[in-house]
Amino acid sequence: MADEKVVRQALNGVVDPELDLSIIELGLVYAVRFEEREGDCHCEIDLTLTSPGCPAAPEIMAATHRAALSCDEVDSVHVNLVWSPRWDPKIHASEDARMDMGIW
C-alpha cells in the first residue's frame, strides 16, 4: 500500500499558478486516502481551491492527478474537488505560505 507522506511529497511539486505556491503549502489538499482494488492501489485525494471561480482549476486538478500517479505504489488516482470546509489561508496555509501572501 502507498504511503500518504510520499504522495503529499509528490503533491508538493504542484503549484497554484496564480499564487506561485505549492498546493500543499497552501493547505488545499484536505485528505489523501488509499483503497486496494483488485490488487491495485487506488488513491483518493480531497482537494479544494482558493476560490470556486478559480480559472486554474482544471490545470491544478490535472497536475494533482499526474503527481499522485507518479508515485511508485499508486496505480490509479481520483481527485475529488471539495468545498467544505471553505479554504481559509489563515487556517489552512502554512506559516511560510501566509508570509508569502502577506497574511499575518
Biopython code that builds the backbone (N, CA, C, O; Angstrom):
import numpy as np
from Bio.PDB.StructureBuilder import StructureBuilder

atoms = [
    (1, "MET", "N", (0.856, -1.192, 0.000)),
    (1, "MET", "CA", (0.000, 0.000, 0.000)),
    (1, "MET", "C", (0.893, 1.243, 0.000)),
    (1, "MET", "O", (1.957, 1.262, 0.619)),
    (2, "ALA", "N", (0.445, 2.257, -0.693)),
    (2, "ALA", "CA", (1.205, 3.505, -0.807)),
    (2, "ALA", "C", (1.230, 4.251, 0.528)),
    (2, "ALA", "O", (0.467, 3.943, 1.444)),
    (3, "ASP", "N", (2.099, 5.209, 0.614)),
    (3, "ASP", "CA", (2.317, 5.979, 1.824)),
    (3, "ASP", "C", (1.826, 7.419, 1.594)),
    (3, "ASP", "O", (2.206, 8.060, 0.614)),
    (4, "GLU", "N", (0.989, 7.910, 2.498)),
    (4, "GLU", "CA", (0.452, 9.265, 2.371)),
    (4, "GLU", "C", (1.569, 10.308, 2.308)),
    (4, "GLU", "O", (1.481, 11.278, 1.556)),
    (5, "LYS", "N", (2.608, 10.101, 3.095)),
    (5, "LYS", "CA", (3.713, 11.058, 3.123)),
    (5, "LYS", "C", (4.381, 11.158, 1.737)),
    (5, "LYS", "O", (4.740, 12.252, 1.300)),
    (6, "VAL", "N", (4.542, 10.035, 1.064)),
    (6, "VAL", "CA", (5.157, 10.010, -0.261)),
    (6, "VAL", "C", (4.274, 10.748, -1.267)),
    (6, "VAL", "O", (4.773, 11.516, -2.090)),
    (7, "VAL", "N", (2.966, 10.515, -1.197)),
    (7, "VAL", "CA", (2.047, 11.193, -2.115)),
    (7, "VAL", "C", (2.038, 12.691, -1.841)),
    (7, "VAL", "O", (2.093, 13.490, -2.776)),
    (8, "ARG", "N", (1.970, 13.078, -0.578)),
    (8, "ARG", "CA", (1.978, 14.518, -0.247)),
    (8, "ARG", "C", (3.286, 15.170, -0.719)),
    (8, "ARG", "O", (3.283, 16.318, -1.163)),
    (9, "GLN", "N", (4.383, 14.448, -0.623)),
    (9, "GLN", "CA", (5.657, 14.974, -1.099)),
    (9, "GLN", "C", (5.605, 15.212, -2.613)),
    (9, "GLN", "O", (6.110, 16.221, -3.104)),
    (10, "ALA", "N", (4.998, 14.286, -3.341)),
    (10, "ALA", "CA", (4.834, 14.457, -4.794)),
    (10, "ALA", "C", (3.910, 15.639, -5.093)),
    (10, "ALA", "O", (4.151, 16.394, -6.034)),
    (11, "LEU", "N", (2.859, 15.796, -4.296)),
    (11, "LEU", "CA", (1.917, 16.893, -4.496)),
    (11, "LEU", "C", (2.525, 18.248, -4.157)),
    (11, "LEU", "O", (2.036, 19.285, -4.606)),
    (12, "ASN", "N", (3.581, 18.234, -3.372)),
    (12, "ASN", "CA", (4.266, 19.488, -3.031)),
    (12, "ASN", "C", (4.816, 20.182, -4.280)),
    (12, "ASN", "O", (5.057, 21.389, -4.271)),
    (13, "GLY", "N", (5.010, 19.412, -5.350)),
    (13, "GLY", "CA", (5.503, 19.979, -6.599)),
    (13, "GLY", "C", (4.412, 20.615, -7.454)),
    (13, "GLY", "O", (4.709, 21.233, -8.477)),
    (14, "VAL", "N", (3.151, 20.470, -7.044)),
    (14, "VAL", "CA", (2.033, 21.077, -7.783)),
    (14, "VAL", "C", (1.851, 22.500, -7.262)),
    (14, "VAL", "O", (1.649, 22.717, -6.068)),
    (15, "VAL", "N", (1.926, 23.461, -8.175)),
    (15, "VAL", "CA", (1.909, 24.869, -7.793)),
    (15, "VAL", "C", (0.645, 25.545, -8.309)),
    (15, "VAL", "O", (0.249, 25.346, -9.458)),
    (16, "ASP", "N", (0.015, 26.344, -7.453)),
    (16, "ASP", "CA", (-1.092, 27.187, -7.883)),
    (16, "ASP", "C", (-0.478, 28.282, -8.752)),
    (16, "ASP", "O", (0.309, 29.083, -8.248)),
    (17, "PRO", "N", (-0.814, 28.341, -10.046)),
    (17, "PRO", "CA", (-0.141, 29.274, -10.940)),
    (17, "PRO", "C", (-0.422, 30.749, -10.635)),
    (17, "PRO", "O", (0.365, 31.615, -11.017)),
    (18, "GLU", "N", (-1.514, 31.040, -9.963)),
    (18, "GLU", "CA", (-1.819, 32.429, -9.635)),
    (18, "GLU", "C", (-1.025, 32.914, -8.427)),
    (18, "GLU", "O", (-0.585, 34.063, -8.385)),
    (19, "LEU", "N", (-0.843, 32.034, -7.448)),
    (19, "LEU", "CA", (-0.140, 32.420, -6.222)),
    (19, "LEU", "C", (1.322, 31.991, -6.237)),
    (19, "LEU", "O", (2.113, 32.455, -5.415)),
    (20, "ASP", "N", (1.685, 31.111, -7.161)),
    (20, "ASP", "CA", (3.038, 30.575, -7.271)),
    (20, "ASP", "C", (3.492, 29.912, -5.966)),
    (20, "ASP", "O", (4.638, 30.055, -5.538)),
    (21, "LEU", "N", (2.561, 29.187, -5.351)),
    (21, "LEU", "CA", (2.832, 28.445, -4.125)),
    (21, "LEU", "C", (2.293, 27.031, -4.277)),
    (21, "LEU", "O", (1.321, 26.802, -4.996)),
    (22, "SER", "N", (2.928, 26.089, -3.597)),
    (22, "SER", "CA", (2.528, 24.682, -3.626)),
    (22, "SER", "C", (1.135, 24.499, -3.042)),
    (22, "SER", "O", (0.752, 25.180, -2.090)),
    (23, "ILE", "N", (0.377, 23.563, -3.628)),
    (23, "ILE", "CA", (-0.948, 23.269, -3.079)),
    (23, "ILE", "C", (-0.853, 22.681, -1.673)),
    (23, "ILE", "O", (-1.794, 22.791, -0.886)),
    (24, "ILE", "N", (0.268, 22.063, -1.362)),
    (24, "ILE", "CA", (0.480, 21.546, -0.002)),
    (24, "ILE", "C", (0.713, 22.707, 0.958)),
    (24, "ILE", "O", (0.107, 22.761, 2.028)),
    (25, "GLU", "N", (1.586, 23.633, 0.582)),
    (25, "GLU", "CA", (1.861, 24.802, 1.426)),
    (25, "GLU", "C", (0.604, 25.650, 1.623)),
    (25, "GLU", "O", (0.395, 26.224, 2.692)),
    (26, "LEU", "N", (-0.233, 25.723, 0.581)),
    (26, "LEU", "CA", (-1.474, 26.490, 0.687)),
    (26, "LEU", "C", (-2.533, 25.773, 1.520)),
    (26, "LEU", "O", (-3.514, 26.385, 1.942)),
    (27, "GLY", "N", (-2.336, 24.475, 1.758)),
    (27, "GLY", "CA", (-3.309, 23.709, 2.528)),
    (27, "GLY", "C", (-4.535, 23.333, 1.715)),
    (27, "GLY", "O", (-5.618, 23.153, 2.272)),
    (28, "LEU", "N", (-4.375, 23.213, 0.408)),
    (28, "LEU", "CA", (-5.503, 22.882, -0.470)),
    (28, "LEU", "C", (-5.816, 21.387, -0.507)),
    (28, "LEU", "O", (-6.896, 20.992, -0.944)),
    (29, "VAL", "N", (-4.881, 20.558, -0.052)),
    (29, "VAL", "CA", (-5.106, 19.108, -0.015)),
    (29, "VAL", "C", (-5.648, 18.765, 1.376)),
    (29, "VAL", "O", (-4.931, 18.822, 2.375)),
    (30, "TYR", "N", (-6.919, 18.413, 1.407)),
    (30, "TYR", "CA", (-7.564, 18.116, 2.686)),
    (30, "TYR", "C", (-7.372, 16.670, 3.133)),
    (30, "TYR", "O", (-7.308, 16.395, 4.332)),
    (31, "ALA", "N", (-7.278, 15.740, 2.174)),
    (31, "ALA", "CA", (-7.142, 14.334, 2.561)),
    (31, "ALA", "C", (-6.522, 13.525, 1.429)),
    (31, "ALA", "O", (-6.707, 13.817, 0.247)),
    (32, "VAL", "N", (-5.778, 12.498, 1.834)),
    (32, "VAL", "CA", (-5.221, 11.513, 0.907)),
    (32, "VAL", "C", (-5.556, 10.150, 1.498)),
    (32, "VAL", "O", (-5.132, 9.820, 2.606)),
    (33, "ARG", "N", (-6.325, 9.358, 0.741)),
    (33, "ARG", "CA", (-6.750, 8.036, 1.212)),
    (33, "ARG", "C", (-6.381, 6.980, 0.175)),
    (33, "ARG", "O", (-6.204, 7.279, -1.006)),
    (34, "PHE", "N", (-6.272, 5.747, 0.642)),
    (34, "PHE", "CA", (-5.924, 4.641, -0.249)),
    (34, "PHE", "C", (-6.928, 3.514, -0.100)),
    (34, "PHE", "O", (-7.455, 3.261, 0.983)),
    (35, "GLU", "N", (-7.178, 2.844, -1.216)),
    (35, "GLU", "CA", (-8.034, 1.657, -1.233)),
    (35, "GLU", "C", (-7.326, 0.614, -2.087)),
    (35, "GLU", "O", (-6.671, 0.940, -3.077)),
    (36, "GLU", "N", (-7.468, -0.635, -1.688)),
    (36, "GLU", "CA", (-6.948, -1.698, -2.542)),
    (36, "GLU", "C", (-8.091, -2.171, -3.423)),
    (36, "GLU", "O", (-9.153, -2.556, -2.934)),
    (37, "ARG", "N", (-7.860, -2.136, -4.725)),
    (37, "ARG", "CA", (-8.870, -2.544, -5.701)),
    (37, "ARG", "C", (-8.282, -3.618, -6.604)),
    (37, "ARG", "O", (-7.438, -3.342, -7.457)),
    (38, "GLU", "N", (-8.737, -4.835, -6.403)),
    (38, "GLU", "CA", (-8.275, -5.958, -7.215)),
    (38, "GLU", "C", (-6.749, -6.031, -7.281)),
    (38, "GLU", "O", (-6.172, -6.245, -8.346)),
    (39, "GLY", "N", (-6.115, -5.850, -6.137)),
    (39, "GLY", "CA", (-4.665, -5.934, -6.058)),
    (39, "GLY", "C", (-3.929, -4.661, -6.419)),
    (39, "GLY", "O", (-2.709, -4.596, -6.276)),
    (40, "ASP", "N", (-4.646, -3.643, -6.886)),
    (40, "ASP", "CA", (-4.028, -2.359, -7.223)),
    (40, "ASP", "C", (-4.296, -1.349, -6.117)),
    (40, "ASP", "O", (-5.272, -1.462, -5.376)),
    (41, "CYS", "N", (-3.419, -0.369, -6.020)),
    (41, "CYS", "CA", (-3.568, 0.680, -5.023)),
    (41, "CYS", "C", (-4.221, 1.905, -5.673)),
    (41, "CYS", "O", (-3.659, 2.516, -6.582)),
    (42, "HIS", "N", (-5.407, 2.244, -5.190)),
    (42, "HIS", "CA", (-6.145, 3.408, -5.683)),
    (42, "HIS", "C", (-6.029, 4.519, -4.651)),
    (42, "HIS", "O", (-6.177, 4.282, -3.452)),
    (43, "CYS", "N", (-5.763, 5.736, -5.126)),
    (43, "CYS", "CA", (-5.592, 6.897, -4.256)),
    (43, "CYS", "C", (-6.737, 7.879, -4.482)),
    (43, "CYS", "O", (-7.044, 8.232, -5.621)),
    (44, "GLU", "N", (-7.360, 8.312, -3.406)),
    (44, "GLU", "CA", (-8.401, 9.335, -3.434)),
    (44, "GLU", "C", (-7.834, 10.586, -2.763)),
    (44, "GLU", "O", (-7.317, 10.525, -1.648)),
    (45, "ILE", "N", (-7.938, 11.714, -3.453)),
    (45, "ILE", "CA", (-7.414, 12.972, -2.920)),
    (45, "ILE", "C", (-8.553, 13.977, -2.845)),
    (45, "ILE", "O", (-9.221, 14.243, -3.845)),
    (46, "ASP", "N", (-8.774, 14.536, -1.660)),
    (46, "ASP", "CA", (-9.741, 15.617, -1.495)),
    (46, "ASP", "C", (-8.972, 16.924, -1.623)),
    (46, "ASP", "O", (-8.076, 17.218, -0.832)),
    (47, "LEU", "N", (-9.340, 17.696, -2.630)),
    (47, "LEU", "CA", (-8.646, 18.934, -2.962)),
    (47, "LEU", "C", (-9.649, 20.070, -3.022)),
    (47, "LEU", "O", (-10.737, 19.909, -3.576)),
    (48, "THR", "N", (-9.300, 21.200, -2.466)),
    (48, "THR", "CA", (-10.115, 22.394, -2.617)),
    (48, "THR", "C", (-9.300, 23.409, -3.401)),
    (48, "THR", "O", (-8.131, 23.179, -3.711)),
    (49, "LEU", "N", (-9.921, 24.517, -3.713)),
    (49, "LEU", "CA", (-9.239, 25.587, -4.437)),
    (49, "LEU", "C", (-9.378, 26.873, -3.647)),
    (49, "LEU", "O", (-10.176, 26.959, -2.714)),
    (50, "THR", "N", (-8.605, 27.863, -4.024)),
    (50, "THR", "CA", (-8.634, 29.127, -3.287)),
    (50, "THR", "C", (-9.963, 29.846, -3.446)),
    (50, "THR", "O", (-10.350, 30.629, -2.578)),
    (51, "SER", "N", (-10.671, 29.589, -4.555)),
    (51, "SER", "CA", (-11.999, 30.168, -4.752)),
    (51, "SER", "C", (-12.783, 29.286, -5.720)),
    (51, "SER", "O", (-12.188, 28.614, -6.563)),
    (52, "PRO", "N", (-14.114, 29.281, -5.608)),
    (52, "PRO", "CA", (-14.921, 28.455, -6.519)),
    (52, "PRO", "C", (-14.742, 28.837, -7.989)),
    (52, "PRO", "O", (-14.909, 27.989, -8.865)),
    (53, "GLY", "N", (-14.413, 30.070, -8.269)),
    (53, "GLY", "CA", (-14.242, 30.506, -9.649)),
    (53, "GLY", "C", (-12.809, 30.459, -10.129)),
    (53, "GLY", "O", (-12.464, 31.127, -11.104)),
    (54, "CYS", "N", (-11.970, 29.689, -9.470)),
    (54, "CYS", "CA", (-10.549, 29.630, -9.808)),
    (54, "CYS", "C", (-10.356, 29.246, -11.279)),
    (54, "CYS", "O", (-10.739, 28.147, -11.682)),
    (55, "PRO", "N", (-9.765, 30.142, -12.086)),
    (55, "PRO", "CA", (-9.589, 29.834, -13.504)),
    (55, "PRO", "C", (-8.568, 28.721, -13.767)),
    (55, "PRO", "O", (-8.552, 28.133, -14.849)),
    (56, "ALA", "N", (-7.727, 28.440, -12.787)),
    (56, "ALA", "CA", (-6.698, 27.416, -12.955)),
    (56, "ALA", "C", (-7.156, 26.043, -12.458)),
    (56, "ALA", "O", (-6.347, 25.118, -12.389)),
    (57, "ALA", "N", (-8.422, 25.895, -12.115)),
    (57, "ALA", "CA", (-8.927, 24.636, -11.545)),
    (57, "ALA", "C", (-8.577, 23.412, -12.390)),
    (57, "ALA", "O", (-8.042, 22.447, -11.844)),
    (58, "PRO", "N", (-8.855, 23.405, -13.696)),
    (58, "PRO", "CA", (-8.526, 22.201, -14.478)),
    (58, "PRO", "C", (-7.026, 21.896, -14.475)),
    (58, "PRO", "O", (-6.626, 20.734, -14.402)),
    (59, "GLU", "N", (-6.215, 22.923, -14.552)),
    (59, "GLU", "CA", (-4.756, 22.760, -14.561)),
    (59, "GLU", "C", (-4.267, 22.182, -13.227)),
    (59, "GLU", "O", (-3.444, 21.267, -13.208)),
    (60, "ILE", "N", (-4.772, 22.714, -12.128)),
    (60, "ILE", "CA", (-4.356, 22.251, -10.798)),
    (60, "ILE", "C", (-4.815, 20.814, -10.567)),
    (60, "ILE", "O", (-4.054, 19.993, -10.055)),
    (61, "MET", "N", (-6.046, 20.513, -10.941)),
    (61, "MET", "CA", (-6.564, 19.153, -10.744)),
    (61, "MET", "C", (-5.796, 18.147, -11.592)),
    (61, "MET", "O", (-5.485, 17.055, -11.117)),
    (62, "ALA", "N", (-5.485, 18.495, -12.830)),
    (62, "ALA", "CA", (-4.726, 17.580, -13.697)),
    (62, "ALA", "C", (-3.311, 17.378, -13.164)),
    (62, "ALA", "O", (-2.802, 16.257, -13.172)),
    (63, "ALA", "N", (-2.673, 18.444, -12.702)),
    (63, "ALA", "CA", (-1.319, 18.337, -12.159)),
    (63, "ALA", "C", (-1.319, 17.504, -10.881)),
    (63, "ALA", "O", (-0.377, 16.751, -10.633)),
    (64, "THR", "N", (-2.363, 17.634, -10.071)),
    (64, "THR", "CA", (-2.506, 16.837, -8.844)),
    (64, "THR", "C", (-2.622, 15.354, -9.202)),
    (64, "THR", "O", (-1.972, 14.507, -8.589)),
    (65, "HIS", "N", (-3.435, 15.058, -10.175)),
    (65, "HIS", "CA", (-3.627, 13.682, -10.634)),
    (65, "HIS", "C", (-2.304, 13.089, -11.126)),
    (65, "HIS", "O", (-1.930, 11.983, -10.735)),
    (66, "ARG", "N", (-1.601, 13.830, -11.982)),
    (66, "ARG", "CA", (-0.321, 13.349, -12.532)),
    (66, "ARG", "C", (0.716, 13.143, -11.432)),
    (66, "ARG", "O", (1.439, 12.147, -11.441)),
    (67, "ALA", "N", (0.793, 14.070, -10.493)),
    (67, "ALA", "CA", (1.793, 13.971, -9.421)),
    (67, "ALA", "C", (1.541, 12.735, -8.553)),
    (67, "ALA", "O", (2.478, 12.006, -8.229)),
    (68, "ALA", "N", (0.298, 12.499, -8.180)),
    (68, "ALA", "CA", (-0.013, 11.331, -7.344)),
    (68, "ALA", "C", (0.241, 10.038, -8.110)),
    (68, "ALA", "O", (0.749, 9.067, -7.549)),
    (69, "LEU", "N", (-0.110, 10.029, -9.384)),
    (69, "LEU", "CA", (0.079, 8.838, -10.203)),
    (69, "LEU", "C", (1.561, 8.533, -10.431)),
    (69, "LEU", "O", (1.916, 7.400, -10.757)),
    (70, "SER", "N", (2.420, 9.530, -10.263)),
    (70, "SER", "CA", (3.859, 9.324, -10.440)),
    (70, "SER", "C", (4.479, 8.537, -9.289)),
    (70, "SER", "O", (5.610, 8.064, -9.408)),
    (71, "CYS", "N", (3.770, 8.391, -8.192)),
    (71, "CYS", "CA", (4.280, 7.634, -7.046)),
    (71, "CYS", "C", (4.260, 6.146, -7.388)),
    (71, "CYS", "O", (3.274, 5.631, -7.916)),
    (72, "ASP", "N", (5.351, 5.472, -7.082)),
    (72, "ASP", "CA", (5.545, 4.077, -7.474)),
    (72, "ASP", "C", (4.399, 3.134, -7.112)),
    (72, "ASP", "O", (3.984, 2.330, -7.946)),
    (73, "GLU", "N", (3.890, 3.214, -5.912)),
    (73, "GLU", "CA", (2.901, 2.237, -5.460)),
    (73, "GLU", "C", (1.468, 2.612, -5.816)),
    (73, "GLU", "O", (0.550, 1.841, -5.536)),
    (74, "VAL", "N", (1.251, 3.780, -6.428)),
    (74, "VAL", "CA", (-0.097, 4.232, -6.770)),
    (74, "VAL", "C", (-0.418, 3.804, -8.198)),
    (74, "VAL", "O", (0.305, 4.137, -9.138)),
    (75, "ASP", "N", (-1.521, 3.056, -8.346)),
    (75, "ASP", "CA", (-1.927, 2.553, -9.656)),
    (75, "ASP", "C", (-3.017, 3.398, -10.309)),
    (75, "ASP", "O", (-3.086, 3.484, -11.535)),
    (76, "SER", "N", (-3.868, 4.022, -9.493)),
    (76, "SER", "CA", (-4.923, 4.879, -10.028)),
    (76, "SER", "C", (-5.219, 5.988, -9.028)),
    (76, "SER", "O", (-4.975, 5.851, -7.829)),
    (77, "VAL", "N", (-5.753, 7.094, -9.553)),
    (77, "VAL", "CA", (-5.989, 8.278, -8.718)),
    (77, "VAL", "C", (-7.319, 8.898, -9.099)),
    (77, "VAL", "O", (-7.688, 8.935, -10.273)),
    (78, "HIS", "N", (-8.030, 9.381, -8.104)),
    (78, "HIS", "CA", (-9.215, 10.209, -8.342)),
    (78, "HIS", "C", (-9.082, 11.441, -7.460)),
    (78, "HIS", "O", (-8.862, 11.337, -6.253)),
    (79, "VAL", "N", (-9.220, 12.611, -8.081)),
    (79, "VAL", "CA", (-9.148, 13.880, -7.353)),
    (79, "VAL", "C", (-10.578, 14.368, -7.149)),
    (79, "VAL", "O", (-11.301, 14.636, -8.110)),
    (80, "ASN", "N", (-10.970, 14.478, -5.891)),
    (80, "ASN", "CA", (-12.302, 14.962, -5.528)),
    (80, "ASN", "C", (-12.209, 16.452, -5.222)),
    (80, "ASN", "O", (-11.478, 16.853, -4.316)),
    (81, "LEU", "N", (-12.930, 17.263, -5.958)),
    (81, "LEU", "CA", (-12.965, 18.697, -5.693)),
    (81, "LEU", "C", (-13.998, 18.938, -4.601)),
    (81, "LEU", "O", (-15.181, 18.653, -4.786)),
    (82, "VAL", "N", (-13.552, 19.461, -3.468)),
    (82, "VAL", "CA", (-14.431, 19.666, -2.312)),
    (82, "VAL", "C", (-14.449, 21.141, -1.926)),
    (82, "VAL", "O", (-13.481, 21.867, -2.154)),
    (83, "TRP", "N", (-15.551, 21.570, -1.345)),
    (83, "TRP", "CA", (-15.695, 22.976, -0.942)),
    (83, "TRP", "C", (-15.958, 23.131, 0.546)),
    (83, "TRP", "O", (-16.185, 24.240, 1.030)),
    (84, "SER", "N", (-15.926, 22.020, 1.269)),
    (84, "SER", "CA", (-16.177, 22.089, 2.696)),
    (84, "SER", "C", (-15.078, 21.330, 3.424)),
    (84, "SER", "O", (-14.834, 20.166, 3.109)),
    (85, "PRO", "N", (-14.421, 21.944, 4.372)),
    (85, "PRO", "CA", (-14.632, 23.328, 4.796)),
    (85, "PRO", "C", (-14.081, 24.313, 3.762)),
    (85, "PRO", "O", (-13.176, 23.995, 2.991)),
    (86, "ARG", "N", (-14.646, 25.496, 3.771)),
    (86, "ARG", "CA", (-14.189, 26.535, 2.864)),
    (86, "ARG", "C", (-12.730, 26.866, 3.186)),
    (86, "ARG", "O", (-12.362, 27.008, 4.352)),
    (87, "TRP", "N", (-11.901, 26.987, 2.139)),
    (87, "TRP", "CA", (-10.487, 27.258, 2.341)),
    (87, "TRP", "C", (-10.301, 28.641, 2.945)),
    (87, "TRP", "O", (-10.868, 29.627, 2.476)),
    (88, "ASP", "N", (-9.504, 28.687, 3.981)),
    (88, "ASP", "CA", (-9.165, 29.942, 4.660)),
    (88, "ASP", "C", (-7.655, 29.931, 4.852)),
    (88, "ASP", "O", (-7.142, 29.103, 5.605)),
    (89, "PRO", "N", (-6.929, 30.832, 4.187)),
    (89, "PRO", "CA", (-5.469, 30.807, 4.299)),
    (89, "PRO", "C", (-4.962, 30.998, 5.722)),
    (89, "PRO", "O", (-3.872, 30.534, 6.057)),
    (90, "LYS", "N", (-5.732, 31.669, 6.558)),
    (90, "LYS", "CA", (-5.311, 31.866, 7.945)),
    (90, "LYS", "C", (-5.334, 30.559, 8.733)),
    (90, "LYS", "O", (-4.626, 30.403, 9.727)),
    (91, "ILE", "N", (-6.158, 29.630, 8.272)),
    (91, "ILE", "CA", (-6.294, 28.333, 8.954)),
    (91, "ILE", "C", (-5.504, 27.245, 8.241)),
    (91, "ILE", "O", (-4.791, 26.479, 8.889)),
    (92, "HIS", "N", (-5.619, 27.165, 6.911)),
    (92, "HIS", "CA", (-5.096, 26.029, 6.159)),
    (92, "HIS", "C", (-3.675, 26.196, 5.628)),
    (92, "HIS", "O", (-2.945, 25.211, 5.520)),
    (93, "ALA", "N", (-3.272, 27.407, 5.298)),
    (93, "ALA", "CA", (-1.945, 27.609, 4.700)),
    (93, "ALA", "C", (-0.853, 27.516, 5.763)),
    (93, "ALA", "O", (-1.073, 27.826, 6.934)),
    (94, "SER", "N", (0.321, 27.084, 5.328)),
    (94, "SER", "CA", (1.467, 27.011, 6.240)),
    (94, "SER", "C", (1.914, 28.422, 6.603)),
    (94, "SER", "O", (1.533, 29.393, 5.950)),
    (95, "GLU", "N", (2.712, 28.520, 7.637)),
    (95, "GLU", "CA", (3.212, 29.828, 8.072)),
    (95, "GLU", "C", (4.017, 30.498, 6.955)),
    (95, "GLU", "O", (3.887, 31.701, 6.730)),
    (96, "ASP", "N", (4.844, 29.721, 6.261)),
    (96, "ASP", "CA", (5.636, 30.281, 5.155)),
    (96, "ASP", "C", (4.738, 30.805, 4.040)),
    (96, "ASP", "O", (4.988, 31.876, 3.488)),
    (97, "ALA", "N", (3.696, 30.051, 3.710)),
    (97, "ALA", "CA", (2.786, 30.477, 2.639)),
    (97, "ALA", "C", (2.042, 31.743, 3.056)),
    (97, "ALA", "O", (1.847, 32.647, 2.244)),
    (98, "ARG", "N", (1.630, 31.808, 4.314)),
    (98, "ARG", "CA", (0.949, 33.019, 4.795)),
    (98, "ARG", "C", (1.870, 34.219, 4.704)),
    (98, "ARG", "O", (1.435, 35.307, 4.326)),
    (99, "MET", "N", (3.139, 34.037, 5.045)),
    (99, "MET", "CA", (4.097, 35.141, 4.945)),
    (99, "MET", "C", (4.267, 35.567, 3.492)),
    (99, "MET", "O", (4.315, 36.761, 3.196)),
    (100, "ASP", "N", (4.357, 34.588, 2.575)),
    (100, "ASP", "CA", (4.499, 34.903, 1.144)),
    (100, "ASP", "C", (3.282, 35.664, 0.619)),
    (100, "ASP", "O", (3.407, 36.497, -0.279)),
    (101, "MET", "N", (2.116, 35.379, 1.178)),
    (101, "MET", "CA", (0.888, 36.048, 0.740)),
    (101, "MET", "C", (0.640, 37.343, 1.498)),
    (101, "MET", "O", (-0.309, 38.066, 1.194)),
    (102, "GLY", "N", (1.486, 37.646, 2.484)),
    (102, "GLY", "CA", (1.314, 38.869, 3.256)),
    (102, "GLY", "C", (0.201, 38.800, 4.281)),
    (102, "GLY", "O", (-0.383, 39.818, 4.653)),
    (103, "ILE", "N", (-0.092, 37.572, 4.740)),
    (103, "ILE", "CA", (-1.138, 37.367, 5.749)),
    (103, "ILE", "C", (-0.456, 37.162, 7.092)),
    (103, "ILE", "O", (0.311, 36.216, 7.267)),
    (104, "TRP", "N", (-0.727, 38.024, 8.013)),
    (104, "TRP", "CA", (-0.089, 37.940, 9.330)),
    (104, "TRP", "C", (-1.072, 37.477, 10.306)),
    (104, "TRP", "O", (-0.752, 37.333, 11.486)),
]
sb = StructureBuilder()
sb.init_structure("model")
sb.init_model(0)
sb.init_chain("A")
sb.init_seg("    ")
for serial, (resi, resn, name, xyz) in enumerate(atoms, 1):
    if name == "N":
        sb.init_residue(resn, " ", resi, " ")
    sb.init_atom(name, np.array(xyz, "f"), 0.0, 1.0, " ", f" {name:<3s}", serial, name[0])
structure = sb.get_structure()
